[in-house]
């Protein structure tokens, strides 16, 4: 905000005064305009305060908190640890499985619970299916931001099949409460493995279709290449994570670099942006990283489905969740990046403190840095490529 | 057509005759808009792997009528800070520009609203009135986003008028007339006489001219899409950037008028392209299936085909950015079309 000081009039020089070619003095100034909270491209109730010079964005000030639901305070007031999971579901509502898992994993580590192998594989399958579903939404809505409506509906059509798999397993389509401390709420239904394999076979050619329709479309490439370039050092300084960080060429994935579950036993690769059509770290790189991550997720799912052992999925669920006094920070790789839970236990049945470190919130903070000098249309591309979910930004 | 109506005793020489003649395009326009809204929804739905309207009548054919009835009943909200007069005026100005264009479109060898010698010139000029209405709508709404949309629209339509006019010039040079009835009549010989394939010129000239006429025709289609503000040139109403741009603050029938003007405009640019390059009301088979009634069928069919292409493009491509839009017009299309005009002129003279 500019300082307001009262100066003697002779010292006041108005920076907005301009002399036109015909010699007239006119006063022109930057326009301040609100983008959101009700705006189709802010992906929820984000408000961006824009300072514009014509179509050029001079400054962006994000205002958040419209969806604040006191997640952390709620977590302290639950009667037990298990009850926090439905709230974790509602943080990043496009990746509920991953949220559940991150929280459950934190409590499990705090209690030093070993979960059965079948549970680990089920969780991997679910998390990766959820990653694909989340990326499909991210890519589709990014397409809408670019004015292409058709890819969005194609992607939602295919996401529907993932949601059907989830519904078949646990009855819910969006907020699952599926991953529990020590296990999962339901075992996989008998036909799940076949249907999941069929889905993997179905999606592979579809990814190529998305690429043909959108990713390599000339207009799309021109709209996203060299736009919103996030250099690797800036990304690291702002603690970006997930596809945002990998899009900038940083090879960092918590599934590999801070391993949890059985990811280290599976064969897959971390995809990074290479600046194929523009500069490393532009919107297109962030987009293609997500597309390729879907392919990697399919690889992971197929391997996990093949290895899925028999067993009881609820054998390790503790009768009473009452960790010893202590604290823990556990981080996992959700579709949007590093989701960490910091839990302090005072030895009672409910957590003394739960702090969530959300990837979308942290990734969003970089927006002012990378959108100065962009056009409004570029800003829409940048917001879309950051892939925020306001449920998690505001919690 | 005029003679036919004149023979009806009540009409005779009265002013009623001209009212009826003027109302014919309006009837066409309303019916066409209903059909095209439905077609657009269905085509987009099939592109997007969904069904669209299915409930109101077989395959939802009655849905556009239901939509109109809904819009008629809706409250006409005007923002408190809007300039109420301009806000009310602008949709009708946009509509007037579009409706005015219908006057010079040759619907058949027997019917054209006004058979003026400067037909093409008139069409280019009158369709520019739309810009004034859009600019007025954006300004009167007193909404920054609407104003953005309006200014973008003005810049865009004015820029794309030039390539459109140059592309039209290519056809006019070959047909040597600005009267669309005359241009259509010249292409009566069948598909080989269409100006897009070089017109009714001697064979060598025709073959030389053909690449340039095809380029000019495609450019006219592109400029036409830009003039009616549709994807990939829908920047004035880019819903993901400007939240519908200039018509954000409109509701009810005033919105419907904008909407209908947009659809009618699609047909205007399609009909101009069809008349100049695809033979207008002339049958593609020469004498076969020709005549005043068939002529109407042919021009509507050709126009609707181009409208279909516009719909197809809209649901396939993403949107350009403002600077890319201007780049396309000024640095690609205009130089290319100047080249076409120059080359066609040279070929015709030699």
Interface residues (C-beta under 8 A of the other chain):
Chain A: X31 X33 X39 X40 X41 X55 X143 X144 X145 X146 X147 X148 X149 X150 X153 X154 X157 X213 X214 X217 X219 X220 X222 X223 X375 X376 X377 X378 X380
Chain B: X44 X47 X48 X49 X50 X144 X145 X148 X231 X232 X234 X235 X238 X239 X240 X241 X242 X243 X315 X316 X317 X318 X319 X320 X321 X322 X323 X324
